[in-house]
């Protein structure tokens, strides 16, 4: 079975973007804004210096911050929908029409 692809290197870019290098030599620039949701990411969203302190944890193979926040490398590699967005419907699809 092949080894899972992990993050080998990363650098913060403008806004909430990061440039990532994966263990299969793929390179991607990813906007992390959709993934920075929830209380653990609040300081990262609110302070550009904290966001820019992102680093790669070689043991975990993903990006991390000093407050313990991290993002699943499979989600970043495959461009998956952030967990907090799963199951949400766009506002206009949530409306029901009543006959009357």
MMTF fields as JSON, N, C-alpha, C and O atoms, coordinates in Angstrom:
{
  "mmtfVersion": "1.0.0",
  "mmtfProducer": "UNKNOWN",
  "numBonds": 399,
  "numAtoms": 400,
  "numGroups": 100,
  "numChains": 1,
  "numModels": 1,
  "chainsPerModel": [1],
  "groupsPerChain": [100],
  "chainIdList": ["A"],
  "bondAtomList": [4, 2, 8, 6, 12, 10, 16, 14, 20, 18, 24, 22, 28, 26, 32, 30, 36, 34, 40, 38, 44, 42, 48, 46, 52, 50, 56, 54, 60, 58, 64, 62, 68, 66, 72, 70, 76, 74, 80, 78, 84, 82, 88, 86, 92, 90, 96, 94, 100, 98, 104, 102, 108, 106, 112, 110, 116, 114, 120, 118, 124, 122, 128, 126, 132, 130, 136, 134, 140, 138, 144, 142, 148, 146, 152, 150, 156, 154, 160, 158, 164, 162, 168, 166, 172, 170, 176, 174, 180, 178, 184, 182, 188, 186, 192, 190, 196, 194, 200, 198, 204, 202, 208, 206, 212, 210, 216, 214, 220, 218, 224, 222, 228, 226, 232, 230, 236, 234, 240, 238, 244, 242, 248, 246, 252, 250, 256, 254, 260, 258, 264, 262, 268, 266, 272, 270, 276, 274, 280, 278, 284, 282, 288, 286, 292, 290, 296, 294, 300, 298, 304, 302, 308, 306, 312, 310, 316, 314, 320, 318, 324, 322, 328, 326, 332, 330, 336, 334, 340, 338, 344, 342, 348, 346, 352, 350, 356, 354, 360, 358, 364, 362, 368, 366, 372, 370, 376, 374, 380, 378, 384, 382, 388, 386, 392, 390, 396, 394],
  "bondOrderList": [1, 1, 1, 1, 1, 1, 1, 1, 1, 1, 1, 1, 1, 1, 1, 1, 1, 1, 1, 1, 1, 1, 1, 1, 1, 1, 1, 1, 1, 1, 1, 1, 1, 1, 1, 1, 1, 1, 1, 1, 1, 1, 1, 1, 1, 1, 1, 1, 1, 1, 1, 1, 1, 1, 1, 1, 1, 1, 1, 1, 1, 1, 1, 1, 1, 1, 1, 1, 1, 1, 1, 1, 1, 1, 1, 1, 1, 1, 1, 1, 1, 1, 1, 1, 1, 1, 1, 1, 1, 1, 1, 1, 1, 1, 1, 1, 1, 1, 1],
  "groupList": [{"groupName": "UNK", "atomNameList": ["N", "CA", "C", "O"], "elementList": ["N", "C", "C", "O"], "formalChargeList": [0, 0, 0, 0], "bondAtomList": [1, 0, 2, 1, 3, 2], "bondOrderList": [1, 1, 2], "singleLetterCode": "X", "chemCompType": "L-PEPTIDE LINKING"}],
  "groupTypeList": [0, 0, 0, 0, 0, 0, 0, 0, 0, 0, 0, 0, 0, 0, 0, 0, 0, 0, 0, 0, 0, 0, 0, 0, 0, 0, 0, 0, 0, 0, 0, 0, 0, 0, 0, 0, 0, 0, 0, 0, 0, 0, 0, 0, 0, 0, 0, 0, 0, 0, 0, 0, 0, 0, 0, 0, 0, 0, 0, 0, 0, 0, 0, 0, 0, 0, 0, 0, 0, 0, 0, 0, 0, 0, 0, 0, 0, 0, 0, 0, 0, 0, 0, 0, 0, 0, 0, 0, 0, 0, 0, 0, 0, 0, 0, 0, 0, 0, 0, 0],
  "groupIdList": [1, 2, 3, 4, 5, 6, 7, 8, 9, 10, 11, 12, 13, 14, 15, 16, 17, 18, 19, 20, 21, 22, 23, 24, 25, 26, 27, 28, 29, 30, 31, 32, 33, 34, 35, 36, 37, 38, 39, 40, 41, 42, 43, 44, 45, 46, 47, 48, 49, 50, 51, 52, 53, 54, 55, 56, 57, 58, 59, 60, 61, 62, 63, 64, 65, 66, 67, 68, 69, 70, 71, 72, 73, 74, 75, 76, 77, 78, 79, 80, 81, 82, 83, 84, 85, 86, 87, 88, 89, 90, 91, 92, 93, 94, 95, 96, 97, 98, 99, 100],
  "secStructList": [7, 7, 7, 7, 7, 7, 3, 3, 3, 3, 3, 3, 7, 1, 6, 6, 3, 3, 3, 3, 3, 3, 6, 6, 1, 7, 3, 3, 3, 3, 3, 7, 4, 4, 4, 7, 7, 1, 2, 2, 2, 2, 2, 2, 2, 2, 7, 2, 2, 2, 2, 6, 6, 7, 3, 3, 3, 6, 6, 6, 6, 3, 3, 3, 7, 6, 6, 1, 7, 5, 7, 7, 2, 2, 2, 2, 2, 2, 6, 7, 7, 7, 4, 4, 4, 6, 6, 7, 7, 7, 4, 4, 4, 1, 7, 7, 7, 7, 7, 7],
  "xCoordList": [0.846, 0.0, 0.889, 1.833, 0.597, 1.438, 1.305, 0.267, 2.369, 2.362, 1.501, 1.481, 0.793, -0.016, 0.871, 1.987, 0.344, 1.063, 0.958, -0.125, 2.074, 2.13, 2.811, 3.345, 2.789, 3.399, 4.859, 5.173, 5.731, 7.168, 7.668, 8.571, 7.076, 7.515, 6.349, 5.43, 6.398, 5.347, 5.817, 6.672, 5.251, 5.57, 4.292, 3.487, 4.101, 2.936, 3.09, 4.195, 1.984, 1.923, 0.99, 0.679, 0.549, -0.335, -1.708, -2.183, -2.325, -3.637, -3.535, -2.661, -4.419, -4.395, -3.893, -4.231, -3.099, -2.569, -1.244, -0.465, -1.02, 0.253, 0.71, -0.099, 2.014, 2.614, 3.082, 3.883, 2.586, 2.916, 3.62, 3.295, 4.581, 5.264, 4.954, 5.187, 4.427, 4.031, 5.116, 6.014, 5.013, 6.039, 6.079, 7.034, 5.063, 5.112, 5.623, 5.478, 6.224, 6.789, 5.744, 6.104, 4.468, 3.433, 3.594, 3.906, 3.381, 3.395, 2.061, 1.55, 1.501, 0.204, 0.213, 0.832, -0.49, -0.775, -2.244, -3.125, -2.486, -3.832, -4.261, -3.506, -5.483, -6.076, -6.701, -7.657, -6.159, -6.631, -7.855, -8.393, -8.313, -9.427, -10.621, -11.161, -11.055, -12.209, -11.929, -12.861, -10.669, -10.311, -10.096, -10.063, -9.952, -9.648, -10.941, -11.248, -11.687, -13.0, -12.991, -12.411, -13.622, -13.719, -12.802, -11.923, -13.017, -12.284, -10.766, -10.056, -10.256, -8.798, -8.144, -6.978, -8.901, -8.345, -8.593, -8.066, -9.393, -9.712, -8.473, -8.402, -7.488, -6.301, -5.513, -4.868, -5.566, -4.852, -5.532, -4.862, -6.862, -7.621, -7.444, -7.401, -7.344, -7.355, -5.99, -5.917, -4.918, -3.577, -2.681, -2.274, -2.375, -1.538, -0.187, 0.341, 0.375, 1.666, 1.527, 2.413, 0.421, 0.198, 0.001, 0.557, -0.791, -0.962, 0.393, 0.658, 1.242, 2.539, 3.516, 4.586, 3.157, 4.018, 3.781, 4.347, 2.945, 2.671, 3.985, 4.909, 4.041, 5.23, 4.787, 3.646, 5.691, 5.407, 5.931, 7.089, 5.085, 5.491, 5.892, 5.032, 7.187, 7.636, 7.077, 6.914, 6.786, 6.229, 4.791, 4.398, 4.01, 2.607, 2.464, 1.481, 3.439, 3.387, 2.341, 1.752, 2.113, 1.135, 1.538, 2.529, 0.746, 1.033, 0.387, -0.703, 1.095, 0.66, 0.975, 1.776, 0.317, 0.599, 0.889, 0.551, 1.515, 1.93, 0.775, 0.985, -0.444, -1.573, -2.178, -3.181, -1.582, -2.059, -2.94, -3.343, -3.245, -4.07, -3.278, -2.073, -3.969, -3.379, -4.494, -5.674, -4.117, -5.095, -4.672, -3.504, -5.615, -5.363, -4.687, -5.218, -3.519, -2.832, -3.618, -3.476, -4.445, -5.264, -6.281, -6.549, -6.845, -7.814, -7.144, -7.725, -5.932, -5.22, -4.769, -4.893, -4.258, -3.753, -4.881, -4.732, -6.011, -7.126, -8.122, -9.059, -7.918, -8.832, -10.235, -11.222, -10.326, -11.622, -12.359, -11.752, -13.666, -14.494, -14.162, -14.074, -13.977, -13.724, -14.865, -16.027, -14.533, -15.524, -16.689, -17.83, -16.425, -17.51, -18.519, -19.646, -18.138, -19.04, -19.87, -20.866, -19.485, -20.188, -21.616, -21.864, -22.538, -23.934, -24.649, -25.867, -23.925, -24.573, -25.146, -24.551, -26.29, -26.906, -26.773, -26.816, -26.613, -26.648, -27.987, -29.008, -27.984, -29.174, -30.391, -31.501, -30.211, -31.363, -31.945, -33.086, -31.188, -31.712, -32.458, -33.138, -32.35, -32.926, -34.384, -35.071, -34.837, -36.199, -37.206, -36.945, -38.347, -39.42, -40.546, -40.761, -41.24, -42.345, -43.645, -43.828, -44.528, -45.809, -46.888, -46.977, -47.696, -48.827, -49.927, -50.144, -50.601, -51.602, -52.514, -53.419],
  "yCoordList": [-1.185, 0.0, 1.246, 1.331, 2.211, 3.41, 4.255, 4.26, 4.957, 5.844, 7.065, 7.544, 7.569, 8.769, 9.98, 10.095, 10.862, 12.093, 13.041, 13.252, 13.601, 14.536, 15.822, 15.892, 16.834, 18.119, 18.09, 17.73, 18.476, 18.483, 19.896, 20.056, 20.91, 22.29, 23.224, 22.902, 24.377, 25.358, 26.756, 26.945, 27.732, 29.132, 29.95, 29.765, 30.86, 31.737, 32.715, 33.146, 33.051, 34.043, 35.163, 35.29, 35.967, 37.086, 36.594, 35.544, 37.353, 36.978, 35.697, 35.565, 34.76, 33.468, 32.359, 31.191, 32.718, 31.722, 31.151, 31.821, 29.888, 29.231, 28.499, 28.01, 28.44, 27.643, 26.357, 26.396, 25.218, 23.93, 23.016, 22.984, 22.282, 21.243, 19.915, 19.737, 18.987, 17.681, 16.639, 16.852, 15.515, 14.477, 13.79, 13.071, 13.997, 13.451, 14.501, 14.342, 15.574, 16.696, 17.622, 18.52, 17.435, 18.365, 19.66, 19.635, 20.79, 22.089, 22.761, 22.755, 23.343, 24.003, 25.29, 25.373, 26.291, 27.482, 27.383, 27.303, 27.39, 27.153, 28.316, 28.776, 28.783, 29.795, 29.055, 28.299, 29.277, 28.573, 29.211, 28.659, 30.356, 31.062, 30.144, 30.227, 29.276, 28.42, 27.411, 26.918, 27.106, 26.098, 26.7, 25.968, 28.007, 28.667, 29.018, 30.192, 28.008, 28.168, 27.507, 26.435, 28.13, 27.56, 28.275, 29.038, 28.019, 28.751, 28.616, 29.583, 27.444, 27.278, 28.123, 28.499, 28.428, 29.221, 30.722, 31.515, 31.125, 32.538, 33.43, 34.446, 33.092, 33.956, 33.991, 34.992, 32.91, 32.825, 33.732, 34.406, 33.741, 34.618, 36.089, 36.948, 36.373, 37.759, 38.433, 39.654, 37.676, 38.26, 37.728, 36.567, 38.576, 38.125, 37.555, 36.655, 38.064, 37.532, 36.102, 35.276, 35.807, 34.424, 33.534, 32.438, 33.995, 33.194, 32.907, 31.776, 33.905, 33.757, 32.881, 32.543, 32.513, 31.62, 30.15, 29.26, 29.898, 28.529, 27.814, 28.403, 26.549, 25.738, 24.309, 23.937, 23.521, 22.111, 21.276, 21.404, 20.433, 19.458, 18.19, 17.509, 17.864, 16.717, 15.379, 14.453, 15.272, 14.031, 13.826, 12.719, 14.918, 14.842, 14.984, 14.521, 15.622, 15.811, 16.815, 16.697, 17.807, 18.833, 20.174, 20.278, 21.203, 22.532, 22.684, 22.174, 23.402, 23.596, 25.02, 25.727, 25.411, 26.671, 26.379, 25.306, 27.328, 27.125, 26.888, 26.316, 27.313, 27.115, 25.713, 25.423, 24.846, 23.474, 23.247, 22.115, 24.3, 24.158, 23.468, 23.677, 22.646, 22.014, 21.726, 21.792, 21.41, 21.075, 19.755, 19.568, 18.851, 17.52, 17.658, 18.334, 17.027, 17.155, 16.564, 17.034, 15.538, 14.973, 15.99, 16.072, 16.762, 17.798, 18.827, 19.244, 19.235, 20.233, 19.664, 20.329, 18.459, 17.849, 17.613, 17.873, 17.116, 16.757, 17.893, 17.761, 19.018, 20.142, 19.826, 20.271, 19.061, 18.645, 19.8, 20.791, 19.655, 20.65, 20.652, 19.588, 21.84, 21.894, 21.223, 21.332, 20.535, 19.776, 20.637, 20.176, 21.882, 22.731, 23.085, 23.469, 22.962, 23.291, 22.094, 22.271, 20.901, 19.706, 19.718, 19.98, 19.434, 19.378, 20.71, 20.755, 21.799, 23.103, 23.299, 22.874, 23.935, 24.239, 25.728, 26.527, 26.108, 27.535, 28.121, 27.434, 29.377, 30.02, 29.925, 29.711, 30.078, 30.066, 28.667, 28.541, 27.624, 26.25, 25.857, 24.832, 26.645, 26.309, 26.766, 26.44, 27.495, 28.05, 27.009, 26.256, 26.976, 26.111, 26.986, 28.108, 26.461, 27.197, 26.57, 25.354, 27.407, 26.916, 27.235, 28.352, 26.236, 26.448, 27.172, 26.917, 28.05, 28.699, 29.489, 30.095],
  "zCoordList": [0.0, 0.0, 0.0, 0.786, -0.873, -0.935, 0.333, 0.993, 0.646, 1.81, 1.506, 0.372, 2.507, 2.27, 1.982, 2.487, 1.168, 0.842, 2.028, 2.574, 2.414, 3.535, 3.082, 1.975, 3.937, 3.624, 4.076, 5.211, 3.162, 3.428, 3.774, 4.596, 3.141, 3.367, 3.109, 2.356, 3.74, 3.543, 3.884, 4.75, 3.197, 3.449, 3.372, 2.46, 4.334, 4.239, 3.09, 2.763, 2.495, 1.415, 1.86, 3.044, 0.909, 1.207, 1.676, 1.242, 2.552, 3.076, 3.882, 4.739, 3.61, 4.298, 3.386, 3.578, 2.41, 1.48, 1.982, 2.66, 1.623, 1.907, 0.649, -0.14, 0.488, -0.581, 0.087, 1.021, -0.387, 0.223, -0.767, -1.954, -0.256, -1.027, -0.356, 0.84, -1.14, -0.616, -0.885, -1.699, -0.188, -0.289, -1.654, -1.949, -2.491, -3.853, -4.846, -6.058, -4.318, -5.087, -5.699, -6.461, -5.392, -5.818, -5.029, -3.839, -5.699, -5.037, -5.294, -6.414, -4.234, -4.359, -3.543, -2.483, -4.066, -3.278, -2.892, -3.748, -1.586, -1.078, -0.196, 0.66, -0.417, 0.455, 1.634, 1.465, 2.818, 4.006, 4.644, 5.604, 4.146, 4.773, 5.08, 6.183, 4.158, 4.478, 5.593, 6.229, 5.832, 6.831, 8.221, 9.211, 8.303, 9.575, 10.292, 10.493, 10.673, 11.282, 12.652, 12.82, 13.618, 14.953, 15.926, 15.526, 17.212, 18.257, 18.196, 18.472, 17.841, 17.823, 16.74, 16.862, 15.666, 14.57, 14.728, 13.949, 15.731, 15.904, 16.023, 15.332, 16.876, 16.945, 15.636, 15.321, 14.883, 13.603, 12.573, 11.791, 12.582, 11.683, 12.04, 11.159, 13.331, 13.803, 13.854, 13.994, 13.746, 13.872, 12.755, 12.784, 11.771, 10.648, 11.089, 10.436, 12.18, 12.646, 13.131, 12.91, 13.79, 14.227, 13.007, 12.946, 12.03, 10.808, 10.175, 9.767, 10.09, 9.427, 10.212, 9.707, 11.441, 12.223, 11.872, 12.506, 10.865, 10.432, 10.104, 9.544, 10.462, 10.17, 9.895, 10.169, 9.359, 9.086, 10.244, 10.64, 10.775, 11.788, 11.037, 10.477, 11.017, 10.219, 10.703, 9.908, 11.985, 12.518, 12.041, 11.671, 12.055, 11.625, 10.111, 9.533, 9.473, 8.03, 7.602, 6.528, 8.452, 8.107, 8.704, 9.426, 8.384, 8.914, 10.286, 10.545, 11.156, 12.54, 12.983, 12.372, 14.062, 14.734, 16.195, 16.695, 16.885, 18.276, 19.245, 20.314, 18.895, 19.802, 19.695, 20.348, 18.882, 18.739, 17.522, 17.255, 16.782, 15.574, 14.473, 14.332, 13.699, 12.519, 11.533, 11.877, 10.316, 9.28, 8.654, 8.315, 8.504, 7.945, 6.577, 5.695, 6.388, 5.107, 3.938, 2.81, 4.183, 3.106, 2.61, 1.412, 3.528, 3.161, 2.253, 1.251, 2.597, 1.804, 0.46, -0.568, 0.464, -0.774, -1.778, -2.972, -1.273, -2.152, -2.365, -3.152, -1.658, -1.798, -1.296, -1.883, -0.214, 0.318, 0.986, 1.393, 1.089, 1.76, 3.249, 3.862, 3.841, 5.287, 6.056, 5.666, 7.142, 7.911, 8.362, 8.36, 8.75, 9.249, 8.159, 8.473, 6.883, 5.78, 5.323, 4.623, 5.701, 5.249, 5.765, 6.942, 4.883, 5.267, 5.225, 5.399, 4.998, 4.906, 3.516, 2.525, 3.445, 2.162, 1.901, 2.837, 0.653, 0.347, 0.789, 0.756, 1.199, 1.764, 0.85, 1.337, -0.468, -1.355, -1.565, -2.008, -1.257, -1.361, -0.104, -0.092, 0.954, 2.237, 2.341, 3.309, 1.377, 1.419, 0.948, 0.009, 1.603, 1.164, 0.619, 1.078, -0.346, -0.963, -0.456, -0.52, 0.043, 0.528, -0.495, -1.005, -0.779, -1.685, -0.926, 0.259, -1.589, -0.792, -1.539, -0.966]
}
